[in-house]
Amino acid sequence: MSSLFKSALVAVVVGSVAMAPAWADNRGYHGGGPRGSHGGGGWGALGLALFGTAVYLAATAPPPPYHPAPVYSPQIYAPQVYVQPPVVLTQTAPPPVPAPEQQWWYYCAASAGYYPYIRTCPTGWTRVSPVPPGQ
């Protein structure tokens, strides 16, 4: 607040207090009513002094503390999106099947039959391929 404004307020308050006796004598004024009635009473100087004091105190009072308004951040709604990772299928070649061992049949020329139908062969066994030749 400027010092000029403060000086003006002090002058108003001091002036109103100094004028109080002049305003208090209100005998000559009848306010337009019947003789002997007082139109305004003696509260003018006191009222002005109280008003001036109130204005001066209000002008010189420190400002109230500043409290900033609360800051609200907008709440953003974002739906949850669940993305399942893609399933990667890799096809690998099956492990190689081992070649079957060569199966042999055993033929007995003396009995004219094959093992296990004939259990013994007096002349010895002849090993024969089960697959005919050429296939």
DSSP file (Angstrom, degrees, kcal/mol; ACC not computed):
  #  RESIDUE AA STRUCTURE BP1 BP2  ACC     N-H-->O    O-->H-N    N-H-->O    O-->H-N    TCO  KAPPA ALPHA  PHI   PSI    X-CA   Y-CA   Z-CA
    1    1 A M              0   0    0      0, 0.0     2,-0.1     0, 0.0    58,-0.0   0.000 360.0 360.0 360.0 140.6    0.0    0.0    0.0
    2    2 A S     >  -     0   0    0      1,-0.1     4,-1.7     4,-0.0     5,-0.1  -0.382 360.0-127.7 -77.7 154.2    1.3    3.4   -0.9
    3    3 A S  H  > S+     0   0    0      1,-0.2     4,-2.3     2,-0.2     5,-0.2   0.792 108.2  61.2 -70.3 -27.7    2.3    5.9    1.8
    4    4 A L  H  > S+     0   0    0      2,-0.2     4,-2.1     1,-0.2    -1,-0.2   0.913 104.6  48.1 -63.7 -42.5    0.1    8.6    0.1
    5    5 A F  H  > S+     0   0    0      2,-0.2     4,-2.1     1,-0.2    -2,-0.2   0.906 111.4  49.9 -65.3 -41.9   -3.0    6.4    0.7
    6    6 A K  H  X S+     0   0    0     -4,-1.7     4,-2.2     1,-0.2    -2,-0.2   0.908 110.0  50.9 -63.1 -41.7   -2.1    5.8    4.3
    7    7 A S  H  X S+     0   0    0     -4,-2.3     4,-2.2     1,-0.2    -1,-0.2   0.891 108.9  51.5 -63.3 -39.5   -1.6    9.5    4.8
    8    8 A A  H  X S+     0   0    0     -4,-2.1     4,-2.1     2,-0.2    -1,-0.2   0.899 109.4  50.0 -65.5 -39.6   -5.0   10.3    3.3
    9    9 A L  H  X S+     0   0    0     -4,-2.1     4,-2.3     1,-0.2    -2,-0.2   0.905 110.1  49.5 -65.9 -41.0   -6.6    7.7    5.6
   10   10 A V  H  X S+     0   0    0     -4,-2.2     4,-2.7     1,-0.2     5,-0.3   0.901 109.9  52.2 -63.9 -40.0   -5.0    9.2    8.7
   11   11 A A  H  X S+     0   0    0     -4,-2.2     4,-2.5     2,-0.2    -2,-0.2   0.892 109.3  49.6 -64.0 -39.5   -6.1   12.7    7.6
   12   12 A V  H  X S+     0   0    0     -4,-2.1     4,-2.3     2,-0.2    -2,-0.2   0.924 113.2  46.1 -64.8 -44.2   -9.7   11.5    7.3
   13   13 A V  H  X S+     0   0    0     -4,-2.3     4,-1.9     2,-0.2    -2,-0.2   0.941 115.8  44.7 -65.5 -47.1   -9.7    9.9   10.7
   14   14 A V  H  X S+     0   0    0     -4,-2.7     4,-2.2     1,-0.2    -2,-0.2   0.898 114.3  50.3 -65.1 -40.2   -8.0   12.9   12.4
   15   15 A G  H  X S+     0   0    0     -4,-2.5     4,-1.7    -5,-0.3    -1,-0.2   0.889 109.3  50.4 -65.4 -39.1  -10.4   15.3   10.6
   16   16 A S  H  < S+     0   0    0     -4,-2.3     4,-0.3     1,-0.2    -1,-0.2   0.872 111.4  48.1 -69.1 -34.7  -13.4   13.4   11.6
   17   17 A V  H >< S+     0   0    0     -4,-1.9     3,-0.8     1,-0.2    -1,-0.2   0.882 111.2  51.2 -70.4 -37.7  -12.4   13.3   15.2
   18   18 A A  H 3< S+     0   0    0     -4,-2.2     4,-0.3     1,-0.2    -2,-0.2   0.813 109.9  50.0 -68.8 -30.1  -11.7   17.1   15.1
   19   19 A M  T 3X S+     0   0    0     -4,-1.7     4,-2.1     1,-0.2     3,-0.4   0.487  82.4  97.7 -86.4  -2.8  -15.1   17.8   13.6
   20   20 A A  H <> S+     0   0    0     -3,-0.8     4,-1.9    -4,-0.3    25,-0.2   0.890  80.3  51.0 -57.2 -44.6  -16.9   15.8   16.2
   21   21 A P  H  > S+     0   0    0      0, 0.0     4,-1.2     0, 0.0    -1,-0.2   0.875 110.1  50.7 -63.0 -34.2  -17.8   18.8   18.4
   22   22 A A  H  4 S+     0   0    0     -3,-0.4    -2,-0.2    -4,-0.3     3,-0.2   0.896 114.2  43.1 -69.1 -39.3  -19.3   20.7   15.5
   23   23 A W  H  < S+     0   0    0     -4,-2.1    -1,-0.2     1,-0.2    21,-0.2   0.768 105.7  63.7 -77.3 -24.3  -21.4   17.8   14.4
   24   24 A A  H  < S+     0   0    0     -4,-1.9     2,-1.3    -5,-0.3    -1,-0.2   0.849  87.2  74.8 -70.2 -32.7  -22.5   17.0   17.9
   25   25 A D     <  +     0   0    0     -4,-1.2     3,-0.2    -3,-0.2    -1,-0.1  -0.682  53.9 153.0 -83.2 100.1  -24.3   20.3   18.3
   26   26 A N    >   +     0   0    0     -2,-1.3     3,-0.6     1,-0.1    13,-0.3  -0.035  26.5 116.8-117.8  28.7  -27.3   19.6   16.2
   27   27 A R  T 3  S+     0   0    0      1,-0.2     9,-0.2    11,-0.1    -1,-0.1   0.834  71.5  54.6 -73.4 -31.4  -29.8   22.0   17.9
   28   28 A G  T 3  S+     0   0    0     -3,-0.2     2,-0.5     2,-0.0    -1,-0.2   0.688  95.4  78.1 -76.8 -16.0  -30.4   24.3   15.0
   29   29 A Y    <   +     0   0    0     -3,-0.6    10,-0.4     1,-0.1    11,-0.1  -0.816  47.2 173.1 -99.5 129.1  -31.4   21.4   12.7
   30   30 A H    >   -     0   0    0     -2,-0.5     3,-1.5     8,-0.1    -1,-0.1   0.468  39.8-129.9-112.3  -5.9  -34.9   20.0   13.1
   31   31 A G  T 3   -     0   0    0      1,-0.3     7,-0.1     7,-0.0    -2,-0.1   0.673  61.1 -70.6  68.1  15.6  -34.9   17.7   10.1
   32   32 A G  T 3  S+     0   0    0      1,-0.2    -1,-0.3     5,-0.1     3,-0.1   0.469 109.5 106.8  84.0  -1.3  -38.2   19.0    8.9
   33   33 A G  S <  S-     0   0    0     -3,-1.5    -1,-0.2     1,-0.2     3,-0.1  -0.140  80.5 -47.0 -97.8-164.8  -40.1   17.4   11.7
   34   34 A P  S >  S-     0   0    0      0, 0.0     3,-1.9     0, 0.0    -1,-0.2  -0.228  75.3 -82.6 -63.9 155.9  -41.8   18.8   14.8
   35   35 A R  T 3  S+     0   0    0      1,-0.3     3,-0.1    -3,-0.1    -5,-0.0  -0.352 115.7  26.6 -62.9 133.4  -39.9   21.3   16.9
   36   36 A G  T 3  S+     0   0    0      1,-0.4     2,-0.3    -9,-0.2    -1,-0.3   0.264  88.9 121.9  97.7 -10.7  -37.5   19.6   19.3
   37   37 A S    <   -     0   0    0     -3,-1.9     2,-0.6    -7,-0.1    -1,-0.4  -0.623  58.5-133.5 -84.3 146.2  -37.0   16.4   17.3
   38   38 A H        -     0   0    0     -2,-0.3    -8,-0.1     1,-0.2   -11,-0.1  -0.863  11.4-161.7-100.6 125.9  -33.5   15.6   16.4
   39   39 A G  S    S+     0   0    0     -2,-0.6    -1,-0.2   -10,-0.4    -9,-0.1   0.895  83.1   3.2 -75.4 -40.1  -33.0   14.6   12.8
   40   40 A G  S >  S-     0   0    0    -11,-0.1     3,-0.5   -14,-0.1    -1,-0.1   0.659  86.6-145.9-124.7 -21.1  -29.6   12.8   12.9
   41   41 A G  T 3   -     0   0    0      1,-0.2     3,-0.4   -15,-0.1    -1,-0.1  -0.247  42.5 -65.5  79.4-174.6  -28.4   12.7   16.5
   42   42 A G  T 3> S+     0   0    0      1,-0.2     4,-0.6     2,-0.1     3,-0.3   0.172 105.2  95.9 -99.5  16.0  -24.8   13.0   17.6
   43   43 A W  H <>  +     0   0    0     -3,-0.5     4,-2.9     1,-0.2     5,-0.3   0.482  58.3  89.1 -85.4  -1.9  -23.6    9.7   16.1
   44   44 A G  H  > S+     0   0    0     -3,-0.4     4,-2.5     2,-0.2    -1,-0.2   0.937  91.8  39.7 -63.1 -48.5  -22.3   11.3   12.9
   45   45 A A  H  > S+     0   0    0     -3,-0.3     4,-2.5   -25,-0.2    -1,-0.2   0.906 118.8  47.5 -69.5 -40.5  -18.8   12.1   14.1
   46   46 A L  H  X S+     0   0    0     -4,-0.6     4,-2.9     2,-0.2     5,-0.2   0.923 113.2  48.4 -66.7 -42.2  -18.5    8.8   16.0
   47   47 A G  H  X S+     0   0    0     -4,-2.9     4,-2.9     2,-0.2    -2,-0.2   0.923 112.9  47.6 -61.9 -43.6  -19.8    6.8   13.0
   48   48 A L  H  X S+     0   0    0     -4,-2.5     4,-2.8    -5,-0.3    -1,-0.2   0.893 112.1  50.3 -65.5 -37.6  -17.4    8.6   10.7
   49   49 A A  H  X S+     0   0    0     -4,-2.5     4,-2.4     2,-0.2    -2,-0.2   0.920 113.1  45.8 -65.6 -42.4  -14.5    8.0   13.1
   50   50 A L  H  X S+     0   0    0     -4,-2.9     4,-2.5     2,-0.2    -2,-0.2   0.910 114.2  48.7 -66.0 -40.7  -15.4    4.3   13.4
   51   51 A F  H  X S+     0   0    0     -4,-2.9     4,-2.6    -5,-0.2    -2,-0.2   0.929 112.2  48.1 -64.7 -43.7  -15.8    4.0    9.6
   52   52 A G  H  X S+     0   0    0     -4,-2.8     4,-2.6     1,-0.2    -2,-0.2   0.896 112.0  49.8 -63.1 -40.0  -12.4    5.8    9.0
   53   53 A T  H  X S+     0   0    0     -4,-2.4     4,-2.8     2,-0.2     5,-0.2   0.913 110.9  49.4 -65.0 -41.0  -10.7    3.6   11.6
   54   54 A A  H  X S+     0   0    0     -4,-2.5     4,-2.4     2,-0.2    -2,-0.2   0.908 112.0  48.1 -64.3 -41.0  -12.2    0.5    9.9
   55   55 A V  H  X S+     0   0    0     -4,-2.6     4,-2.2     2,-0.2    -1,-0.2   0.924 112.7  48.9 -65.2 -42.2  -11.0    1.6    6.5
   56   56 A Y  H  X S+     0   0    0     -4,-2.6     4,-1.9     1,-0.2    -2,-0.2   0.922 113.2  46.4 -63.7 -43.4   -7.6    2.4    7.8
   57   57 A L  H  X S+     0   0    0     -4,-2.8     4,-1.1     1,-0.2    -1,-0.2   0.887 113.0  49.6 -67.6 -36.9   -7.2   -1.0    9.6
   58   58 A A  H  < S+     0   0    0     -4,-2.4    -1,-0.2    -5,-0.2    -2,-0.2   0.877 112.1  48.8 -67.7 -35.2   -8.5   -2.8    6.5
   59   59 A A  H  < S+     0   0    0     -4,-2.2    -2,-0.2     1,-0.2    -1,-0.2   0.825 116.8  40.6 -74.9 -29.6   -6.1   -1.0    4.3
   60   60 A T  H  < S+     0   0    0     -4,-1.9    -1,-0.2    -5,-0.2    -2,-0.2   0.529  89.0 109.6 -97.5  -4.6   -3.1   -1.6    6.5
   61   61 A A  S  < S-     0   0    0     -4,-1.1    -3,-0.0    -5,-0.2    -4,-0.0  -0.401  78.1-106.0 -68.7 145.7   -3.8   -5.2    7.4
   62   62 A P        -     0   0    0      0, 0.0    -1,-0.1     0, 0.0    -2,-0.1  -0.392  43.2 -97.2 -68.8 151.4   -1.6   -7.8    5.8
   63   63 A P        -     0   0    0      0, 0.0     3,-0.1     0, 0.0    -3,-0.0  -0.318  44.6 -98.7 -66.8 151.9   -3.1   -9.8    3.0
   64   64 A P        -     0   0    0      0, 0.0    -3,-0.0     0, 0.0     2,-0.0  -0.325  52.2 -84.9 -66.5 154.8   -4.5  -13.1    3.9
   65   65 A P        -     0   0    0      0, 0.0     2,-0.6     0, 0.0     0, 0.0  -0.323  44.8-120.8 -63.1 142.5   -2.3  -16.1    3.2
   66   66 A Y        -     0   0    0     -3,-0.1     0, 0.0     2,-0.0     0, 0.0  -0.738  28.1-175.2 -89.2 123.1   -2.5  -17.3   -0.4
   67   67 A H        -     0   0    0     -2,-0.6    -1,-0.0     3,-0.0     0, 0.0  -0.960  23.1-133.8-116.1 113.5   -3.6  -20.9   -0.8
   68   68 A P        -     0   0    0      0, 0.0     3,-0.1     0, 0.0    -2,-0.0  -0.298  29.4 -98.5 -66.7 151.3   -3.5  -22.0   -4.4
   69   69 A A        -     0   0    0      1,-0.1     2,-0.0     0, 0.0     0, 0.0  -0.357  48.4 -95.5 -64.0 146.3   -6.5  -23.9   -5.7
   70   70 A P        -     0   0    0      0, 0.0     2,-0.6     0, 0.0    -1,-0.1  -0.360  35.5-130.9 -65.2 145.3   -6.0  -27.6   -5.7
   71   71 A V        -     0   0    0     -3,-0.1     2,-0.5    -2,-0.0     0, 0.0  -0.866  20.3-164.3-101.4 121.7   -4.8  -29.0   -9.0
   72   72 A Y        -     0   0    0     -2,-0.6     3,-0.0     3,-0.0     0, 0.0  -0.906   7.6-149.3-107.2 128.3   -6.8  -31.9  -10.3
   73   73 A S        -     0   0    0     -2,-0.5     2,-0.1     1,-0.0    -2,-0.0  -0.785  28.4-108.9 -93.9 139.7   -5.3  -34.0  -13.0
   74   74 A P        -     0   0    0      0, 0.0     2,-0.6     0, 0.0    -1,-0.0  -0.405  27.8-126.8 -67.5 139.9   -7.8  -35.6  -15.3
   75   75 A Q        -     0   0    0     -2,-0.1     2,-0.6     2,-0.0    -3,-0.0  -0.780  21.8-150.8 -89.3 123.8   -8.2  -39.3  -14.9
   76   76 A I        -     0   0    0     -2,-0.6     2,-0.7     2,-0.0    -1,-0.0  -0.829   2.7-149.3 -98.9 124.8   -7.7  -41.0  -18.2
   77   77 A Y        +     0   0    0     -2,-0.6    -2,-0.0     2,-0.0     0, 0.0  -0.833  20.7 172.9 -95.7 119.5   -9.5  -44.3  -18.7
   78   78 A A        -     0   0    0     -2,-0.7     3,-0.1     3,-0.0    -2,-0.0  -0.978  30.3-127.1-125.1 118.1   -7.7  -46.6  -20.9
   79   79 A P        -     0   0    0      0, 0.0     2,-0.4     0, 0.0    -2,-0.0  -0.320  29.9-106.8 -65.1 146.3   -9.1  -50.1  -21.2
   80   80 A Q        -     0   0    0      1,-0.0     2,-0.6     2,-0.0     0, 0.0  -0.574  33.5-162.0 -73.7 128.9   -6.7  -52.9  -20.6
   81   81 A V        -     0   0    0     -2,-0.4     2,-0.7    -3,-0.1    -1,-0.0  -0.958   0.8-159.9-115.8 118.4   -5.8  -54.7  -23.8
   82   82 A Y        -     0   0    0     -2,-0.6     2,-0.6     2,-0.0    -2,-0.0  -0.871   5.1-167.2-101.2 120.7   -4.2  -58.1  -23.4
   83   83 A V        -     0   0    0     -2,-0.7    -2,-0.0     3,-0.0     0, 0.0  -0.928  12.5-145.0-110.4 118.2   -2.3  -59.2  -26.4
   84   84 A Q        -     0   0    0     -2,-0.6     3,-0.1     1,-0.1    -2,-0.0  -0.672  27.0-113.5 -81.3 130.4   -1.4  -62.8  -26.4
   85   85 A P        -     0   0    0      0, 0.0    -1,-0.1     0, 0.0     3,-0.0  -0.325  41.2 -96.1 -62.6 145.5    2.0  -63.4  -28.0
   86   86 A P        -     0   0    0      0, 0.0     2,-0.6     0, 0.0    -3,-0.0  -0.297  34.2-119.6 -64.6 145.5    1.8  -65.3  -31.2
   87   87 A V        -     0   0    0     -3,-0.1     2,-0.7     2,-0.0    -3,-0.0  -0.754  24.8-152.5 -86.9 122.0    2.3  -69.0  -31.0
   88   88 A V        -     0   0    0     -2,-0.6     2,-0.6     2,-0.0    -1,-0.0  -0.851   8.5-165.2-100.2 117.3    5.3  -70.0  -33.1
   89   89 A L        -     0   0    0     -2,-0.7     2,-0.5     2,-0.0    -2,-0.0  -0.887   3.5-170.7-102.6 124.1    5.1  -73.5  -34.4
   90   90 A T        -     0   0    0     -2,-0.6     2,-0.7     2,-0.0    -2,-0.0  -0.955  11.5-148.8-114.5 131.1    8.3  -74.9  -35.7
   91   91 A Q        -     0   0    0     -2,-0.5     2,-0.4     3,-0.0    -2,-0.0  -0.861  16.3-170.0-102.5 117.9    8.2  -78.2  -37.5
   92   92 A T        -     0   0    0     -2,-0.7    -2,-0.0     1,-0.0     0, 0.0  -0.774  31.3-101.0-105.0 151.6   11.3  -80.1  -37.2
   93   93 A A        -     0   0    0     -2,-0.4    -1,-0.0     1,-0.1     0, 0.0  -0.459  44.6-107.7 -67.5 138.1   12.0  -83.2  -39.1
   94   94 A P        -     0   0    0      0, 0.0     3,-0.1     0, 0.0    -1,-0.1  -0.308  46.3 -88.1 -63.4 151.7   11.4  -86.3  -37.0
   95   95 A P        -     0   0    0      0, 0.0     2,-0.0     0, 0.0    -3,-0.0  -0.322  56.2 -92.7 -60.6 143.9   14.6  -88.0  -35.9
   96   96 A P        -     0   0    0      0, 0.0     3,-0.0     0, 0.0    -3,-0.0  -0.307  36.9-123.1 -62.1 135.4   15.7  -90.5  -38.5
   97   97 A V        -     0   0    0     -3,-0.1     0, 0.0     1,-0.1     0, 0.0  -0.660  31.1-115.8 -78.4 124.0   14.4  -93.9  -38.0
   98   98 A P        -     0   0    0      0, 0.0     3,-0.1     0, 0.0    -1,-0.1  -0.332  35.6-100.9 -62.3 141.6   17.4  -96.2  -37.7
   99   99 A A        -     0   0    0      1,-0.1     3,-0.1    -3,-0.0     0, 0.0  -0.395  44.0-108.5 -62.5 131.5   17.4  -98.7  -40.5
  100  100 A P        -     0   0    0      0, 0.0    -1,-0.1     0, 0.0     3,-0.1  -0.293  38.2 -99.9 -63.1 142.8   16.1 -102.0  -39.2
  101  101 A E        -     0   0    0      1,-0.1     2,-0.3    -3,-0.1     0, 0.0  -0.341  49.5 -91.5 -60.4 143.6   18.7 -104.6  -38.8
  102  102 A Q        -     0   0    0     -3,-0.1     2,-0.4     1,-0.1    -1,-0.1  -0.392  42.8-143.0 -60.6 118.2   18.6 -106.9  -41.7
  103  103 A Q        -     0   0    0     -2,-0.3     2,-0.4    -3,-0.1    -1,-0.1  -0.695  18.3-163.8 -85.3 135.5   16.3 -109.7  -40.7
  104  104 A W        -     0   0    0     -2,-0.4     2,-0.4    25,-0.2    25,-0.2  -0.917  11.4-146.1-120.0 145.2   17.4 -113.1  -41.9
  105  105 A W  E     -A  128   0A   0     23,-3.0    23,-3.3    -2,-0.4     2,-0.6  -0.822  16.4-137.4-103.1 150.7   15.6 -116.3  -42.2
  106  106 A Y  E     -A  127   0A   0      9,-0.4     9,-2.5    -2,-0.4     2,-0.4  -0.942  18.1-164.1-115.9 122.6   17.3 -119.5  -41.6
  107  107 A Y  E     -AB 126 114A   0     19,-2.9    19,-2.7    -2,-0.6     2,-0.6  -0.836  10.6-152.9-109.4 139.5   16.6 -122.4  -43.9
  108  108 A C  E  >> - B   0 113A   0      5,-2.9     4,-1.5    -2,-0.4     5,-1.3  -0.939   3.7-167.6-111.1 113.0   17.4 -126.1  -43.3
  109  109 A A  T  45S+     0   0    0     -2,-0.6    -1,-0.1    15,-0.5    16,-0.1   0.826  85.7  56.4 -69.1 -32.8   18.0 -127.9  -46.6
  110  110 A A  T  45S+     0   0    0     14,-0.2    -1,-0.2     1,-0.2    11,-0.1   0.865 120.1  29.6 -69.3 -36.0   17.8 -131.4  -45.0
  111  111 A S  T  45S-     0   0    0      2,-0.2    -1,-0.2    -3,-0.1    -2,-0.2   0.583 100.8-133.4 -98.2 -12.2   14.4 -130.8  -43.5
  112  112 A A  T  <5 +     0   0    0     -4,-1.5     2,-0.3     1,-0.2    -3,-0.2   0.919  68.9 102.2  57.2  48.5   13.2 -128.4  -46.2
  113  113 A G  E   < -B  108   0A   0     -5,-1.3    -5,-2.9     5,-0.0     2,-0.3  -0.939  66.4-111.6-151.1 173.1   11.9 -125.9  -43.6
  114  114 A Y  E >>  -B  107   0A   0     -2,-0.3     4,-1.4    -7,-0.2     3,-0.9  -0.779  42.9 -79.7-111.3 151.8   12.6 -122.6  -41.9
  115  115 A Y  T 34 S+     0   0    0     -9,-2.5    -9,-0.4    -2,-0.3     4,-0.1  -0.636 109.8  31.1 -73.4 140.3   13.5 -121.8  -38.3
  116  116 A P  T 34 S+     0   0    0      0, 0.0    -1,-0.3     0, 0.0     3,-0.1  -0.939 117.5  58.4 -94.0   5.0   11.5 -121.5  -35.8
  117  117 A Y  T <4 S+     0   0    0     -3,-0.9     2,-0.5     1,-0.2    -2,-0.2   0.866 114.7  40.2 -68.4 -31.8    9.2 -124.1  -37.4
  118  118 A I  S  < S-     0   0    0     -4,-1.4    -1,-0.2     1,-0.1     3,-0.1  -0.974  71.8-167.5-115.1 125.3   12.1 -126.6  -37.3
  119  119 A R        +     0   0    0     -2,-0.5     2,-0.4     1,-0.1    -1,-0.1   0.783  69.1  35.7 -86.8 -27.1   14.3 -126.4  -34.2
  120  120 A T        -     0   0    0    -12,-0.0    -1,-0.1     4,-0.0   -12,-0.1  -0.954  56.8-167.0-130.2 147.9   17.2 -128.5  -35.3
  121  121 A C    >   -     0   0    0     -2,-0.4     3,-0.6     1,-0.1     4,-0.1  -0.949   7.7-161.7-134.3 112.7   19.0 -128.9  -38.6
  122  122 A P  T 3  S+     0   0    0      0, 0.0    -1,-0.1     0, 0.0     3,-0.1   0.771  93.4  43.5 -66.9 -24.7   21.5 -131.8  -39.0
  123  123 A T  T 3  S-     0   0    0      1,-0.2     2,-0.1     0, 0.0   -15,-0.0   0.569 118.9 -99.3 -98.4  -8.7   23.3 -130.3  -42.0
  124  124 A G    <   -     0   0    0     -3,-0.6   -15,-0.5     2,-0.0     2,-0.3  -0.122  39.9 -74.9 105.0 156.1   23.5 -126.6  -40.8
  125  125 A W        -     0   0    0    -17,-0.1     2,-0.5    -4,-0.1   -17,-0.2  -0.603  31.6-148.4 -91.2 145.5   21.5 -123.5  -41.4
  126  126 A T  E     -A  107   0A   0    -19,-2.7   -19,-2.9    -2,-0.3     2,-0.4  -0.953  19.1-130.4-112.3 127.3   21.6 -121.4  -44.5
  127  127 A R  E     -A  106   0A   0     -2,-0.5     2,-0.4   -21,-0.2   -21,-0.2  -0.637  30.7-177.5 -81.8 129.4   21.0 -117.7  -44.1
  128  128 A V  E     -A  105   0A   0    -23,-3.3   -23,-3.0    -2,-0.4    -2,-0.0  -0.977  27.2-120.0-130.4 138.4   18.3 -116.4  -46.5
  129  129 A S        -     0   0    0     -2,-0.4   -25,-0.2   -25,-0.2   -27,-0.0  -0.574  15.4-141.6 -73.6 137.6   17.0 -112.8  -47.1
  130  130 A P  S    S+     0   0    0      0, 0.0    -1,-0.1     0, 0.0   -26,-0.1   0.702  85.2  77.4 -73.8 -17.2   13.2 -112.5  -46.4
  131  131 A V  S    S-     0   0    0      1,-0.0    -2,-0.1     3,-0.0     3,-0.1  -0.805  90.3-121.3 -94.1 128.5   12.9 -110.1  -49.4
  132  132 A P    >   -     0   0    0      0, 0.0     3,-1.3     0, 0.0    -1,-0.0  -0.343  40.5 -90.9 -64.1 149.0   13.0 -111.8  -52.7
  133  133 A P  T 3  S+     0   0    0      0, 0.0     0, 0.0     0, 0.0     0, 0.0  -0.330 109.7  34.7 -61.7 139.9   15.8 -110.6  -55.0
  134  134 A G  T 3         0   0    0     -3,-0.1    -3,-0.0    -2,-0.0     0, 0.0   0.375 360.0 360.0  98.5  -2.4   14.9 -107.7  -57.3
  135  135 A Q    <         0   0    0     -3,-1.3     0, 0.0    -4,-0.0     0, 0.0   0.437 360.0 360.0-107.9 360.0   12.5 -105.9  -54.9
